[in-house]
Amino acid sequence: MKLRTYLFLFIVILLGIYLFLEQNLEINENENAISEQIDSNGKEKLKIANITQKRIINANDEPNLWLSHGRNYEEQRYSPLTQINKESIKDLELAWAFDMNSTRALESTPIVDDGIMFLTSEWSIVYAIDAKTGEEVWYYDPDVPKDWGRKACCDVVNRGVAVWKGYVFSATLDGRIIKLDAETGELIWEINTLIDPDGDYTITGAPRIANDLIFIGNGGAEYGVRGYVSAFNTETGKLVWRFYTVPGNPSLPFEHPEMEIAAETWKGGEWWKIGGGGTVWNSIVYDPEFNQVYIGVGNGSPWTRVIRSPGGGDNLFLSSMVALDADTGKMNWYYQTTPGDNWDYTAVQDMMLAEMEIDGKQRKVIMQAPKNGFFYVLDRKTGELLRAHKYAVVNWATHVDMETGRPVENKEKDYLEEKQWILPGALGGHNWQAMSYDPDLGLVYIPTQIAPTIYKMTEEWQKTGKIKYKPNSWNTGLELGKYLNLALAMPEVPIPTGSLQAFDPLTGEKRWEVNYPQHWNGGTLSTKAGLTFQGNGMGFFNAYDSSSGDLLWSKDIQTSMLAPPITFVIDDEQYIAILAGTGGGNNHGGDTLGFHTEHLASLKYGNSGRLLAFKLNGEAKLPRLDLLNKSIPEQPELTSSEFQINRGLELYGEYCAFCHGTAVRAGPALPDLRMMNNNSHELFKDIVYDGILKDNGMSSFSDVLSENDVESIYHYIVNTAKIDRQVQLEQNN
């Protein structure tokens, strides 16, 4: 009996000791955890980059930061900062430069909080940079398969991250959302957003976040995909809702009620077999006042409605602004900028929210300058059209009927029977490059362009009324493969040019305009100090008087720019930062007709990607770049038939020109094939057909080209290089 009593007491004592130790261990762990959250002054430490919805809504309370893609949810790209102003700007100099190790297009808008700048580069690489010194804090490479680059219509670009509650969210070219720890860059999780993981989808846009939901779309319309927008939970990555932008197979149930509405506007044809298009590859804006997400929807696939929808119809929701309930994805309203789009007139260009007096009444509005050349102002609660003025040169339509809300098309520019040159062209009167808005002046600052496209139906369609769908290739329904011949046959087509204009969205008045000899230029930033900043294709980073357009400051950085600038303050010093590096839609060559321009900085000096930050009395120096040697080397001796060269021209235009440039005149981001070395000449077939460089981003084209096709392309390239080399020699003599 005593033994059992002692044994019982011993067990009780051991249990007590165990509970005591466990409790103290838990207390110590809690104390350690608490101590990690308390600084030396006894205040609670916040997780780095703890950006919340409240902070973004009240971004004007923290004017020194840049908390979201367009600075706040309004996305006006307007900053209240005034330290850099019309008087002090003469002292604006380089503070630091960071080498992005890139020769591709850089299009990211950085986010700045806690002294750290978060941004993306080519191939969806994410960087954290010390915003005061320009030193790298961390970077994360999501290892996008380089073979995926073939699916990117317009370079392997990325437009930025979203930062939320201590984490960095980014979308990758191959369709993933990644969540990183903002302090360390450690991967927390990644999810695949694609409905077809093997489809020709890409993501190049920046995600947006609100209500603890990540909103993201995708690209790939030219390759034949179906567009949609998804919302994922920021904690778990779980899909919350998905909104399709075009209907699927009509024999299957509709995914949501809006698709039944859309299906009534697609008449005849079998668009679902080649996707239909309607991708949301850029603009997504959240409106906290109405808890709405506005999405900008892209073009149809193919571009030509007569192929995708031969019975006509508006083809909803192509080329539209659509307002969705942010929590459910249910549509509240839509407005279609280009019904039955035939021209690649996407409505994915930046949208911005504002409040302004219209016709004697205060209205909460959404504004957009889509590709089609008209600037739209809509009531953002109801979708009512309030204004629609031309902001660019337009010949496809005469005006927008304000009663119907529809553009009035110019029937003389119908290209169904005969080729036509049309403005705006497929690059638009304005593309993705960000515009900004000064609410004090009531002006929008738009990077605009005159860049025509020649539209001609394919010979295949003219003979059969159909086109054969080509997987892993562009399917537009147009004679893009013979584009150079079309251009040479129409000498009256305007040479592309660009401009920056101050535009009154209510009157349609162009308050001022600065003209450029290069059409492909950068986005804008405006500040309360009355300044508007822009980097351009000629390599100049400029600041203009927002009210007059007078040039107040300019720096020649020798690299073309596309990305929009941002501004922020650290240690009482205001900075202006911008990414330099071009490409994207300009990969097709010096201009859209394939002729070189002498003005594109990155063609003259190289496309060295850099992140640049300027401040008053900055002391850093940017090294001067040497002119590139553009001399075309001597070419191999070939015996080429006329048929081979003409066939090679057509095939090159169909499969190669999108990356390597029309007429073998490359843009600045990818190799000019006239400059091939002996090794590349010898391995041409191995590269193009066998794909020996696919891990570098040059895929095999054996799925669409035969070996004879590849040989014809090679003969065309060499013949073109010989002709251009002879011209160079004659000019030099």
C-alpha positions in Angstrom: 0.0 0.0 0.0 2.8 2.4 0.9 4.7 1.6 -2.3 1.6 2.5 -4.4 1.2 5.7 -2.4 4.8 6.7 -2.9 4.6 5.8 -6.6 1.5 7.9 -7.0 3.1 10.8 -5.2 6.2 10.5 -7.4 4.1 10.6 -10.6 2.1 13.6 -9.3 5.4 15.4 -8.6 6.8 14.6 -12.0 3.6 15.8 -13.6 3.8 19.0 -11.7 7.4 19.6 -12.7 6.5 18.9 -16.3 3.5 21.3 -16.2 5.7 24.0 -14.5 8.4 23.7 -17.1 6.0 23.7 -20.0 4.2 26.8 -18.6 7.5 28.6 -18.1 8.6 27.6 -21.6 5.4 28.9 -23.0 5.8 32.1 -21.1 9.3 32.5 -22.3 8.3 31.9 -25.9 5.5 34.4 -25.5 7.8 36.9 -24.0 10.3 36.4 -26.8 7.6 36.7 -29.4 6.3 39.9 -27.7 9.8 41.3 -27.4 10.3 40.8 -31.1 7.2 42.9 -31.7 8.2 45.7 -29.3 11.0 48.2 -30.1 13.4 49.9 -27.6 10.8 52.6 -26.9 8.2 50.2 -25.9 6.1 50.7 -29.1 4.8 47.9 -31.1 6.9 47.0 -34.1 5.0 46.7 -37.4 5.9 44.1 -40.0 7.8 45.7 -42.8 5.7 47.0 -45.7 2.5 46.6 -43.7 0.4 48.2 -46.4 -3.4 47.9 -45.7 -6.6 48.9 -47.4 -7.0 51.8 -45.0 -3.5 53.1 -45.8 -4.1 53.0 -49.5 -7.5 54.8 -49.2 -5.8 57.4 -47.0 -2.6 57.6 -49.1 -2.7 61.4 -48.9 -2.0 61.2 -45.2 1.3 59.5 -46.1 2.3 61.6 -49.2 5.9 60.6 -48.8 5.2 57.0 -50.0 4.0 55.2 -53.1 1.7 52.5 -51.7 0.0 51.0 -54.7 0.2 50.8 -58.5 -1.2 54.3 -59.2 -0.1 55.6 -55.7 -3.7 55.1 -54.3 -6.9 53.4 -55.4 -7.8 56.4 -57.7 -4.7 55.6 -59.8 -4.3 59.2 -60.9 -0.5 59.0 -60.6 -0.7 62.4 -58.9 1.5 63.2 -55.9 1.0 66.0 -53.3 4.8 66.4 -52.9 6.2 69.9 -53.7 9.8 69.9 -52.6 10.8 69.5 -56.2 9.0 72.4 -57.9 9.4 74.9 -60.7 12.0 76.8 -58.9 14.1 74.0 -57.4 14.0 71.6 -60.3 17.1 73.2 -61.8 19.0 71.4 -59.0 17.6 68.0 -59.7 20.4 65.5 -60.2 21.0 61.8 -60.1 21.0 60.3 -56.6 21.8 56.7 -57.5 21.5 54.2 -60.3 20.9 50.4 -60.1 21.8 48.0 -62.9 18.8 45.8 -63.7 21.0 43.3 -65.7 18.4 43.6 -68.5 18.3 44.4 -72.1 14.6 43.9 -72.4 11.6 46.2 -71.8 11.2 47.4 -68.2 7.7 48.5 -67.5 7.3 48.2 -63.7 5.8 50.8 -61.3 7.7 50.5 -58.0 5.9 50.4 -54.6 7.7 52.3 -51.8 7.2 51.8 -48.1 9.5 51.6 -45.1 12.4 52.9 -47.2 12.2 49.9 -49.5 11.3 49.9 -53.2 9.6 46.8 -54.5 9.5 46.3 -58.3 9.8 43.7 -61.1 12.1 43.2 -64.1 12.0 41.0 -67.2 11.0 37.3 -66.7 8.9 38.4 -63.7 11.9 38.8 -61.4 11.1 40.7 -58.2 13.5 43.1 -56.5 13.6 44.9 -53.2 15.9 48.0 -53.3 17.0 50.4 -50.6 15.2 53.5 -51.8 17.7 55.9 -50.3 20.9 54.2 -51.5 19.9 52.1 -54.5 21.4 49.0 -52.9 19.8 45.6 -53.4 18.0 44.2 -50.3 16.9 41.0 -52.0 15.6 39.6 -55.2 13.5 36.6 -56.2 13.6 34.8 -59.5 10.5 32.7 -60.1 12.3 30.7 -62.8 9.8 31.2 -65.6 10.5 28.6 -68.2 12.4 30.5 -71.0 10.4 28.6 -73.6 7.3 30.4 -72.3 8.7 33.6 -73.9 7.3 32.5 -77.2 3.8 32.9 -75.9 4.4 36.6 -75.0 3.2 38.7 -77.8 5.1 41.8 -76.7 8.2 40.8 -74.8 8.8 39.0 -71.4 7.7 42.1 -69.4 6.1 42.7 -66.1 4.4 45.9 -64.8 4.9 45.5 -61.1 3.9 44.0 -57.7 1.3 44.6 -55.0 2.4 44.9 -51.4 -0.1 43.9 -48.7 0.3 43.3 -44.9 4.0 42.5 -45.0 4.0 40.5 -48.2 4.8 41.1 -51.8 2.5 39.6 -54.5 3.6 39.3 -58.0 2.3 37.6 -61.2 4.6 35.6 -63.4 4.7 35.3 -67.2 3.7 31.6 -67.0 0.5 32.4 -65.0 1.4 32.0 -61.4 0.8 34.3 -58.4 3.7 34.3 -55.9 3.6 35.5 -52.3 6.9 36.6 -50.8 7.9 37.8 -47.4 8.5 41.6 -47.9 11.5 41.6 -45.4 13.4 38.6 -46.7 12.0 37.7 -50.2 11.3 34.2 -49.0 8.6 32.4 -51.0 5.5 31.8 -48.9 3.3 30.1 -51.5 2.6 30.1 -55.2 -0.6 29.2 -57.2 -1.3 28.6 -60.8 -4.1 31.0 -62.1 -4.5 29.4 -65.5 -7.6 27.5 -66.5 -5.5 25.7 -69.1 -1.9 25.3 -67.7 -0.7 24.3 -71.2 -2.5 27.1 -73.0 -0.9 30.1 -74.6 -1.6 32.4 -71.6 0.7 34.9 -70.1 0.6 37.5 -67.3 2.4 40.8 -67.7 0.2 43.1 -65.6 0.5 44.1 -62.0 -1.9 42.5 -59.5 -4.2 44.8 -57.5 -5.4 44.0 -53.9 -8.4 45.1 -51.9 -10.7 43.3 -49.3 -7.9 40.7 -48.8 -8.4 39.6 -52.4 -5.8 39.6 -55.2 -7.2 40.6 -58.6 -5.4 39.4 -61.7 -6.1 38.9 -65.4 -3.9 37.6 -68.3 -2.9 38.0 -71.9 -2.7 35.8 -75.0 -5.6 36.9 -77.2 -3.5 36.8 -80.4 -2.7 33.2 -79.7 -6.3 32.2 -79.2 -7.2 32.1 -75.5 -10.3 33.0 -73.6 -10.1 36.0 -71.3 -11.1 36.0 -67.6 -10.3 37.8 -64.3 -9.8 36.0 -61.0 -9.9 36.9 -57.4 -7.7 34.9 -54.9 -7.5 35.1 -51.1 -4.3 36.8 -50.0 -3.8 34.4 -47.0 -4.5 31.1 -48.6 -4.3 31.7 -52.3 -7.8 30.1 -52.7 -9.9 31.1 -55.7 -12.8 33.2 -54.5 -14.4 34.2 -57.8 -13.7 34.2 -61.6 -15.4 36.4 -64.2 -15.1 35.3 -67.9 -15.1 38.2 -70.4 -16.3 36.2 -73.5 -18.6 33.2 -73.8 -17.4 29.7 -74.1 -18.8 26.7 -76.0 -22.6 27.5 -76.3 -23.4 23.8 -75.9 -22.1 23.9 -72.3 -23.7 25.6 -69.3 -22.8 29.3 -68.8 -20.3 29.8 -66.0 -22.2 32.9 -64.7 -25.3 34.8 -65.8 -23.3 37.5 -67.6 -22.1 34.9 -70.1 -25.7 34.3 -71.2 -26.0 38.0 -71.9 -22.7 38.1 -73.8 -23.5 35.0 -75.9 -26.4 36.8 -77.5 -24.0 39.2 -79.1 -21.8 36.6 -80.7 -23.5 35.4 -83.9 -22.4 32.4 -85.9 -18.9 31.0 -86.1 -17.0 28.9 -83.7 -15.0 31.5 -81.8 -14.7 29.3 -78.7 -12.5 26.8 -80.6 -9.9 29.6 -80.8 -10.6 31.3 -77.5 -12.4 34.5 -78.5 -9.9 36.8 -76.8 -11.0 39.5 -74.4 -8.0 39.2 -72.1 -7.5 41.6 -69.2 -3.8 42.1 -69.4 -3.3 45.5 -67.8 -5.8 47.8 -66.1 -7.7 46.7 -63.0 -8.9 49.4 -60.6 -10.6 49.1 -57.2 -13.2 51.6 -56.0 -13.7 51.6 -52.2 -16.7 54.0 -52.4 -18.8 51.5 -54.4 -16.8 48.3 -53.6 -16.4 47.8 -57.3 -13.5 46.4 -59.4 -13.2 47.9 -62.9 -11.6 45.8 -65.5 -10.4 46.9 -68.9 -11.1 44.1 -71.5 -8.9 43.5 -74.6 -9.4 42.7 -78.2 -11.0 39.7 -79.9 -9.4 36.6 -81.3 -9.0 36.7 -84.2 -8.9 40.5 -84.6 -11.4 40.3 -87.5 -15.0 39.9 -86.4 -16.1 38.4 -89.7 -14.0 35.3 -88.8 -14.8 34.9 -85.1 -18.4 36.1 -85.3 -19.5 36.0 -89.0 -23.1 36.8 -88.1 -22.1 40.2 -86.6 -22.9 41.3 -83.1 -21.2 43.5 -80.6 -19.2 40.6 -79.1 -19.4 41.4 -75.5 -17.4 42.0 -73.4 -14.5 42.7 -75.9 -13.0 46.2 -75.7 -15.1 47.2 -72.7 -14.9 48.7 -69.2 -16.7 46.3 -66.8 -17.7 47.1 -63.2 -17.7 44.0 -60.9 -18.7 43.6 -57.3 -15.4 43.2 -55.6 -16.5 40.5 -53.2 -18.5 38.3 -55.6 -17.4 39.2 -59.2 -21.0 39.9 -60.2 -21.3 42.5 -62.9 -22.8 45.8 -62.0 -22.5 47.5 -65.4 -20.4 47.6 -68.6 -19.6 50.1 -71.3 -18.2 48.9 -74.6 -15.8 51.4 -76.3 -15.6 49.5 -79.6 -18.6 47.3 -80.4 -17.7 44.4 -82.7 -14.0 45.4 -82.5 -12.2 44.8 -85.8 -8.9 46.6 -85.2 -7.3 45.3 -81.9 -8.7 48.3 -80.1 -8.2 47.0 -76.5 -9.7 48.9 -73.6 -7.0 47.6 -71.2 -5.3 51.0 -71.0 -5.1 52.7 -67.6 -8.3 53.7 -65.9 -8.4 56.4 -63.2 -11.1 57.5 -60.7 -11.9 61.2 -60.0 -14.6 63.5 -58.8 -15.4 66.5 -60.9 -18.2 68.9 -61.8 -20.0 68.0 -65.0 -22.9 70.0 -66.3 -23.3 71.7 -62.9 -23.3 68.5 -60.9 -20.6 66.8 -58.9 -20.0 63.3 -60.4 -17.8 60.5 -59.4 -16.2 59.3 -62.6 -13.9 56.8 -64.2 -11.8 57.9 -67.2 -9.9 56.0 -69.9 -8.1 56.7 -73.2 -8.3 53.3 -74.8 -6.6 52.4 -78.1 -9.4 53.5 -80.4 -8.6 57.2 -80.1 -11.6 58.5 -78.0 -11.3 59.6 -74.4 -14.2 58.4 -72.2 -15.6 59.8 -69.0 -18.2 57.6 -67.3 -20.2 57.8 -64.1 -18.5 55.1 -62.2 -21.5 54.1 -60.1 -23.9 53.5 -63.0 -21.7 53.4 -66.2 -23.5 56.3 -67.8 -21.4 57.9 -70.6 -20.8 61.5 -69.8 -18.1 62.5 -72.3 -16.4 61.0 -75.4 -13.9 63.2 -77.2 -11.2 62.4 -79.7 -7.7 62.6 -78.1 -5.8 61.2 -81.2 -6.0 61.2 -85.0 -8.9 59.0 -85.9 -10.1 57.9 -89.3 -12.0 54.6 -88.6 -14.9 56.5 -87.0 -16.2 60.1 -87.1 -17.5 60.6 -83.6 -19.3 58.9 -80.7 -23.0 59.2 -80.7 -23.8 60.4 -77.1 -27.4 59.1 -77.3 -26.4 55.5 -78.1 -22.9 55.6 -76.7 -21.7 54.0 -79.9 -18.9 55.2 -82.3 -20.1 56.1 -85.8 -17.9 54.1 -88.1 -16.4 55.5 -91.3 -17.6 53.0 -94.0 -14.9 54.2 -96.4 -12.3 52.5 -94.1 -14.0 49.1 -94.2 -11.1 46.7 -95.1 -13.2 43.6 -95.8 -12.9 43.9 -99.5 -9.9 46.2 -99.9 -6.8 46.9 -97.8 -6.9 50.1 -95.8 -4.5 52.1 -93.6 -6.2 53.1 -90.4 -5.6 55.4 -87.5 -5.2 54.6 -84.8 -3.4 51.4 -85.7 -3.1 48.2 -83.6 -0.7 50.0 -81.3 -3.5 52.5 -80.5 -3.6 56.2 -80.1 -2.5 55.4 -76.6 -1.2 52.1 -75.3 -0.5 50.7 -71.8 1.9 53.5 -70.9 0.4 55.2 -67.9 -1.3 58.6 -68.1 -1.6 61.0 -65.1 -4.2 63.6 -63.9 -3.8 66.9 -62.2 -7.1 67.5 -60.3 -6.2 71.2 -59.7 -5.8 71.9 -63.4 -8.4 69.3 -64.6 -6.0 68.0 -67.2 -4.9 64.5 -68.1 -1.4 63.9 -69.5 -1.4 61.2 -72.1 1.5 59.6 -74.1 -0.2 59.5 -77.5 1.0 58.3 -80.9 0.2 58.4 -84.6 1.0 54.8 -85.6 -1.1 53.5 -88.5 -1.7 49.8 -89.3 -2.5 48.4 -92.8 -5.4 46.0 -92.5 -6.0 43.4 -95.2 -7.9 40.2 -95.0 -5.8 37.0 -95.7 -5.9 35.4 -99.1 -7.0 32.3 -97.4 -10.2 34.0 -96.1 -10.8 35.7 -99.4 -10.8 32.3 -101.1 -12.6 30.2 -98.5 -14.3 32.5 -96.0 -12.2 30.9 -93.2 -8.7 30.7 -91.8 -6.9 27.7 -90.5 -6.1 28.1 -86.8 -2.4 27.9 -86.1 -1.6 26.8 -82.5 1.3 28.6 -80.8 1.0 31.4 -83.3 -0.7 34.7 -83.9 -4.2 34.3 -85.4 -5.4 37.7 -86.4 -7.1 37.0 -89.8 -4.9 39.7 -91.4 -2.0 39.6 -93.9 0.7 40.4 -91.2 3.1 38.0 -92.9 3.1 40.3 -96.0 3.0 43.5 -94.1 6.2 45.0 -95.6 5.0 44.5 -99.1 1.7 46.1 -98.1 3.5 49.1 -96.6 5.7 49.6 -99.6 2.7 49.6 -101.9 1.0 52.4 -99.9 3.5 55.2 -99.7 0.9 57.6 -98.4 0.8 55.9 -95.0 2.0 58.3 -92.3 5.3 57.6 -90.7 4.7 56.9 -86.9 5.3 59.8 -84.5 4.4 60.4 -80.9 3.5 63.2 -78.4 2.7 64.1 -74.9 -0.5 66.1 -74.6 -2.3 67.8 -71.8 -6.0 66.9 -72.5 -9.2 68.4 -71.0 -11.5 65.4 -70.5 -14.6 67.5 -70.3 -14.2 69.8 -73.3 -11.9 67.6 -75.4 -9.5 70.5 -75.7 -5.9 69.8 -76.2 -4.4 72.4 -73.9 -0.8 71.8 -75.1 1.2 69.1 -76.9 4.9 68.2 -77.2 5.7 66.3 -80.4 8.3 63.6 -80.7 9.9 61.9 -83.7 9.5 58.5 -82.0 6.1 57.1 -81.3 6.9 54.7 -78.5 7.4 56.7 -75.3 7.0 56.4 -71.5 4.2 56.9 -69.0 3.7 60.1 -66.9 3.7 61.4 -63.3 2.2 64.7 -62.2 2.7 66.5 -58.9 1.0 69.3 -56.9 4.1 71.4 -57.6 2.7 71.8 -61.2 5.2 69.4 -62.8 4.6 66.5 -65.2 7.5 64.0 -65.7 8.0 61.6 -68.6 10.8 59.5 -70.0 10.7 59.2 -73.8 12.1 57.0 -76.6 14.9 59.4 -77.4 16.4 58.7 -74.0 15.5 62.0 -72.4 13.8 62.2 -68.9 11.9 65.4 -69.0 9.8 67.6 -66.6 7.2 69.9 -68.1 5.2 72.8 -66.6 1.8 71.1 -66.2 -0.2 74.2 -67.1 1.8 75.4 -70.1 3.9 72.5 -71.4 7.1 74.4 -71.1 10.2 72.1 -70.7 11.6 72.9 -67.3 14.2 70.2 -66.9 15.8 67.4 -69.0 18.4 64.7 -68.6 19.8 62.6 -71.4 20.2 59.1 -70.0 20.9 57.5 -73.4 18.3 54.7 -72.8 14.7 54.7 -74.1 12.0 54.7 -71.4 8.5 53.2 -71.2 7.9 52.9 -67.5 6.1 55.7 -65.6 8.1 57.7 -62.9 7.1 57.7 -59.3 8.0 60.1 -56.4 8.6 59.6 -52.7 10.5 61.1 -49.7 13.2 59.6 -47.5 14.9 61.6 -44.7 13.2 64.8 -45.8 14.4 64.5 -49.4 12.1 64.0 -52.3 13.1 61.5 -55.0 11.9 60.9 -58.6 12.5 57.4 -59.8 12.1 55.7 -63.1 13.1 52.5 -64.9 14.9 52.8 -68.2 14.7 50.1 -70.9 12.4 49.8 -73.9 10.9 47.0 -76.1 7.4 45.5 -75.8 5.3 46.7 -78.7 8.4 48.3 -80.2 10.2 45.0 -80.8 8.8 45.0 -84.3 11.5 47.4 -85.4 12.4 51.1 -85.5 8.8 51.9 -86.3 5.6 50.0 -87.2 6.6 50.0 -90.9 9.9 48.4 -90.2 12.1 51.3 -91.1 14.9 52.4 -88.7 14.6 55.7 -86.9 17.6 57.7 -85.9 15.9 58.8 -82.8 15.5 55.7 -80.6 18.2 56.0 -77.9 18.3 52.2 -77.2 19.0 51.5 -80.8 21.9 53.9 -80.8 23.5 53.1 -77.4 22.1 49.8 -76.4 19.1 48.9 -74.2 20.9 48.7 -70.8 18.2 48.4 -68.2 18.6 50.7 -65.2 16.7 52.0 -62.2 17.4 55.7 -61.7 16.6 57.9 -58.8 17.0 61.7 -58.8 16.9 64.2 -55.9 17.9 67.9 -55.4 21.7 68.2 -55.4 22.2 64.5 -56.1 25.9 63.7 -56.6 25.9 60.4 -58.5 27.1 60.3 -62.1 25.7 58.2 -64.9 28.5 57.0 -67.2 28.2 58.0 -70.9 27.5 55.2 -73.3 29.3 54.7 -76.6 27.5 54.5 -79.9 26.9 50.9 -81.0 28.6 49.6 -84.0 25.7 49.0 -86.4 27.8 47.8 -89.3 26.3 44.8 -91.0 28.9 42.1 -91.4 29.7 40.4 -94.7 27.2 37.6 -95.4 27.7 34.0 -96.6 27.5 33.3 -100.3 24.1 31.8 -101.1 22.3 30.9 -104.2 18.7 31.9 -103.5 15.8 31.6 -105.8 13.2 34.4 -106.1 10.6 32.0 -104.8 12.7 31.2 -101.7 13.3 34.8 -100.9 9.6 35.7 -101.3 8.5 32.7 -99.3 11.0 33.5 -96.6 9.7 37.1 -96.4 6.2 35.9 -95.9 7.2 33.3 -93.3 9.5 35.7 -91.5 6.7 38.2 -91.3 4.3 35.6 -89.9 6.6 34.0 -87.3 9.7 36.1 -86.7 8.9 39.8 -87.1 7.0 40.1 -83.8 10.3 39.7 -82.0 13.1 40.3 -84.4 11.5 43.2 -86.3 9.8 43.8 -89.6 12.2 43.6 -92.6 14.8 42.1 -90.3 15.3 45.5 -88.6 15.1 44.6 -85.0 14.0 46.8 -82.1 16.4 47.4 -79.2 15.3 44.4 -77.0 16.2 41.4 -79.2 19.0 40.5 -81.6 19.1 42.0 -85.1 19.5 38.9 -87.3 21.4 40.8 -89.9 24.2 40.9 -87.4 24.5 37.2 -87.0 28.0 35.8 -86.4 29.4 32.8 -88.2 28.4 30.4 -85.5 24.7 31.6 -85.7 24.8 31.2 -89.5 26.0 27.6 -89.2 23.5 26.8 -86.5 20.5 28.6 -87.8 18.5 25.5 -88.5 19.5 24.0 -85.1 18.3 27.1 -83.4 15.0 27.8 -85.2 13.9 24.2 -86.0 15.6 22.1 -83.3 15.4 24.6 -80.5 18.9 24.3 -79.1 18.5 27.8 -77.5 15.1 27.3 -76.0 16.5 27.6 -72.5 17.6 31.1 -73.5 14.1 32.1 -74.7 14.4 31.1 -78.3 11.9 28.2 -78.8 11.8 25.6 -81.5 9.4 26.4 -84.3 9.2 22.9 -85.6 5.5 22.8 -84.7 4.7 25.4 -87.4 7.6 25.4 -89.8 9.2 22.7 -91.9 12.9 22.5 -92.5 12.4 23.9 -96.0 10.5 26.8 -94.4 13.4 27.5 -92.1 15.8 27.5 -95.0 13.6 30.0 -96.9 13.6 32.3 -93.9 17.4 32.0 -93.7 17.7 32.9 -97.4 15.5 35.9 -96.9 17.4 37.1 -93.9 20.8 36.8 -95.6 19.5 38.5 -98.8 18.1 41.4 -96.8 21.3 41.7 -94.9 23.3 41.9 -98.1 21.1 44.6 -99.5 21.2 46.7 -96.3 25.0 46.2 -96.1 25.5 47.5 -99.6 23.4 50.6 -98.7 25.5 51.1 -95.6 28.7 50.9 -97.6 27.5 53.3 -100.2 26.4 55.8 -97.5 29.8 55.6 -95.8 31.6 56.3 -99.1 
